[in-house]
């Protein structure tokens, strides 16, 4: 069942993308952009433990403080998500749950992730890189990573990407691609109070220079003008 707050008017797209929007019942996703189709959630519940934080004051000002609840959540929720040539961006947002995208068809997609200082994943060594196109650069001690979600495996593209909770992410349809349809799994389930869309200058200052592509101008592009918070 679709969430009424997500309903919008589909824009004209390629014939295949338009077919998918109509057939799968996808609706436009405000602020983040792209198209979404809510599928369901797990019948199993989990309790989320509150994680201790040890951020410096200047870091804590950047990292969203999302509400914590001891109430059980569904173990996961799942939906369709699609980018099109008319809506090629999934703008920057911070999620509390783990987030996994699985490419169904179309693409490729540039997938950007940003891991803040003190995140548990920074102490875990990444598996050996299979590709030159999946690069991670850390900077005392934060990380910016670009991965290509696609099917050209010899070129280093991957069909599945998982992002740990407590990180930012943004997606951009690769130039020349008409659309990308993915399955999206969030664990524990997605709730509207456990996501923050957008960022401002503090985020840019934290991550600019963490990778060659992480320029101030490009980070602002990933945030999007509508979602720029104006913080200083």
C-alpha positions as CSV (number, residue, x, y, z in Angstrom):
1,X,0.0,0.0,0.0
2,X,1.4,3.4,-1.0
3,X,2.1,6.1,1.6
4,X,-0.2,9.0,0.6
5,X,2.5,11.5,1.6
6,X,4.7,10.1,-1.2
7,X,2.2,10.4,-4.0
8,X,3.1,12.8,-6.9
9,X,2.6,13.1,-10.6
10,X,5.1,11.0,-12.7
11,X,7.0,13.1,-15.2
12,X,7.5,12.0,-18.8
13,X,10.4,9.5,-19.0
14,X,11.6,7.0,-21.5
15,X,8.9,4.5,-22.6
16,X,10.4,1.7,-20.5
17,X,10.7,3.9,-17.4
18,X,7.2,5.2,-17.9
19,X,6.0,1.6,-18.2
20,X,7.7,0.7,-14.9
21,X,6.3,3.8,-13.1
22,X,2.7,2.9,-14.1
23,X,2.9,-0.9,-13.8
24,X,4.7,-1.0,-10.5
25,X,2.6,1.9,-9.1
26,X,5.7,4.1,-8.4
27,X,5.2,7.6,-7.0
28,X,7.4,10.6,-7.0
29,X,9.5,11.0,-3.8
30,X,9.6,14.7,-2.6
31,X,12.9,16.2,-1.5
32,X,15.0,13.0,-2.1
33,X,13.7,12.8,-5.6
34,X,13.2,9.7,-7.8
35,X,10.3,7.3,-7.7
36,X,9.3,4.9,-4.9
37,X,7.0,2.0,-4.5
38,X,6.4,0.7,-0.9
39,X,6.2,-3.1,-0.8
40,X,6.1,-4.2,2.8
41,X,8.0,-5.0,5.9
42,X,9.1,-8.1,7.9
43,X,6.7,-9.8,10.3
44,X,9.7,-10.2,12.8
45,X,10.5,-7.4,15.2
46,X,13.8,-6.3,16.7
47,X,14.9,-3.9,19.4
48,X,17.5,-1.3,18.5
49,X,20.2,-0.6,21.0
50,X,21.2,3.0,21.6
51,X,24.8,3.4,20.5
52,X,27.1,5.5,22.6
53,X,28.7,8.5,20.9
54,X,32.0,10.2,21.5
55,X,32.0,12.9,18.9
56,X,33.9,16.2,19.2
57,X,31.6,19.2,19.5
58,X,32.3,20.3,15.9
59,X,31.5,16.8,14.7
60,X,28.4,16.5,16.8
61,X,27.1,19.7,15.1
62,X,27.2,17.9,11.7
63,X,25.9,14.4,12.6
64,X,22.1,14.3,12.9
65,X,20.8,13.4,16.3
66,X,17.8,11.2,15.4
67,X,15.3,10.3,18.1
68,X,15.9,7.0,19.9
69,X,13.0,4.7,20.8
70,X,13.1,1.4,22.7
71,X,9.9,0.3,20.9
72,X,10.5,-2.7,18.7
73,X,10.8,-2.2,14.9
74,X,10.2,-4.6,12.0
75,X,13.4,-6.3,11.2
76,X,13.3,-4.8,7.7
77,X,11.2,-2.9,5.2
78,X,11.5,-3.1,1.4
79,X,10.4,-1.1,-1.6
80,X,11.2,-0.3,-5.2
81,X,13.3,2.8,-6.0
82,X,13.9,4.2,-9.4
83,X,15.9,7.1,-11.0
84,X,15.1,8.4,-14.4
85,X,16.6,10.8,-16.9
86,X,14.0,13.3,-15.8
87,X,14.8,12.7,-12.1
88,X,18.4,11.4,-12.1
89,X,19.4,12.3,-8.5
90,X,18.6,10.8,-5.1
91,X,19.7,13.7,-3.0
92,X,21.9,13.4,0.1
93,X,20.3,12.0,3.2
94,X,21.3,10.5,6.5
95,X,19.7,7.2,7.6
96,X,19.6,5.4,10.9
97,X,18.9,1.9,9.5
98,X,21.3,-0.1,7.3
99,X,20.4,0.5,3.6
100,X,20.9,-2.0,0.7
101,X,20.2,-1.3,-3.0
102,X,19.9,-4.2,-5.5
103,X,19.9,-3.3,-9.2
104,X,16.9,-4.9,-11.0
105,X,17.3,-3.3,-14.4
106,X,18.7,-0.3,-16.1
107,X,21.6,1.8,-14.8
108,X,24.4,2.3,-14.1
109,X,24.2,4.6,-11.1
110,X,26.9,6.5,-9.2
111,X,26.5,5.7,-5.5
112,X,28.1,8.1,-3.0
113,X,28.5,7.3,0.7
114,X,29.8,9.4,3.6
115,X,30.9,7.9,6.9
116,X,31.3,10.3,9.8
117,X,34.1,10.3,12.4
118,X,33.7,7.7,15.1
119,X,31.5,5.4,13.0
120,X,32.0,1.7,13.9
121,X,32.6,0.7,10.3
122,X,35.8,2.8,10.1
123,X,37.5,0.3,12.4
124,X,36.6,-2.6,10.2
125,X,38.8,-3.3,7.2
126,X,37.0,-3.3,3.9
127,X,37.3,-6.5,1.8
128,X,39.8,-6.3,-1.0
129,X,38.5,-4.0,-3.8
130,X,37.5,-5.9,-6.9
131,X,37.5,-2.8,-9.0
132,X,39.2,0.5,-9.6
133,X,35.8,2.2,-9.8
134,X,35.0,1.5,-6.1
135,X,37.3,3.8,-4.2
136,X,37.4,4.8,-0.6
137,X,39.5,7.6,0.8
138,X,39.6,8.2,4.6
139,X,40.6,11.4,6.3
140,X,41.1,11.5,10.0
141,X,38.9,9.5,10.5
142,X,36.0,9.9,8.0
143,X,35.4,8.3,4.7
144,X,33.9,9.3,1.3
145,X,33.3,6.5,-1.2
146,X,32.0,6.3,-4.7
147,X,30.8,3.0,-6.1
148,X,29.1,2.2,-9.5
149,X,25.9,0.2,-9.2
150,X,25.7,-1.6,-12.5
151,X,26.3,-4.8,-14.5
152,X,29.7,-4.2,-16.1
153,X,31.5,-6.3,-13.6
154,X,34.8,-6.3,-15.5
155,X,34.8,-2.5,-15.2
156,X,34.3,-2.8,-11.5
157,X,30.6,-2.2,-11.3
158,X,28.6,-4.1,-8.6
159,X,24.9,-5.2,-8.6
160,X,24.4,-4.7,-4.8
161,X,25.5,-2.0,-2.5
162,X,25.0,-1.9,1.3
163,X,25.4,1.2,3.5
164,X,25.6,0.9,7.3
165,X,23.2,2.9,9.3
166,X,24.4,6.2,10.6
167,X,25.9,7.4,7.3
168,X,24.9,9.8,4.5
169,X,24.3,8.7,0.9
170,X,23.4,10.1,-2.5
171,X,22.8,8.5,-5.9
172,X,23.2,9.9,-9.4
173,X,22.2,8.2,-12.6
174,X,25.2,7.8,-14.9
175,X,25.3,10.0,-18.0
176,X,23.6,8.3,-20.9
177,X,21.5,6.0,-18.7
178,X,17.7,6.4,-19.1
179,X,16.7,4.8,-15.8
180,X,17.7,2.5,-13.0
181,X,15.2,0.3,-11.1
182,X,16.4,-1.1,-7.8
183,X,15.0,-3.0,-4.8
184,X,15.7,-1.2,-1.6
185,X,15.9,-3.0,1.8
186,X,16.3,-1.1,5.1
187,X,17.1,-2.9,8.4
188,X,15.5,-2.3,10.8
189,X,12.5,-0.9,9.0
190,X,12.3,2.7,7.6
191,X,10.5,5.2,9.8
192,X,10.2,8.9,8.9
193,X,11.7,10.1,12.2
194,X,15.0,8.1,11.5
195,X,16.0,9.9,8.3
196,X,17.3,13.5,7.7
197,X,17.3,14.9,4.2
198,X,19.8,17.5,3.2
199,X,22.9,19.2,4.9
200,X,24.8,22.4,4.9
201,X,28.2,24.0,5.0
202,X,29.4,22.0,8.0
203,X,28.8,18.7,6.1
204,X,30.7,20.1,3.1
205,X,33.6,21.2,5.3
206,X,33.7,17.7,6.9
207,X,34.0,15.8,3.7
208,X,35.5,18.0,1.0
209,X,38.9,16.7,0.0
210,X,38.2,13.2,1.3
211,X,38.2,12.0,-2.3
212,X,39.3,13.6,-5.6
213,X,35.6,14.0,-6.6
214,X,34.6,15.5,-3.2
215,X,34.9,19.1,-4.1
216,X,32.8,21.8,-2.4
217,X,30.8,22.4,-5.6
218,X,30.1,18.7,-6.2
219,X,29.0,18.1,-2.6
220,X,26.6,21.0,-2.8
221,X,25.2,19.4,-6.0
222,X,24.6,16.1,-4.1
223,X,22.8,18.0,-1.4
224,X,20.6,19.9,-3.8
225,X,19.5,23.6,-3.5
226,X,16.1,22.7,-2.1
227,X,17.7,20.7,0.7
228,X,20.5,23.1,1.6
229,X,20.1,23.9,5.3
230,X,22.0,27.2,5.3
231,X,23.9,26.3,8.5
232,X,27.3,27.9,9.1
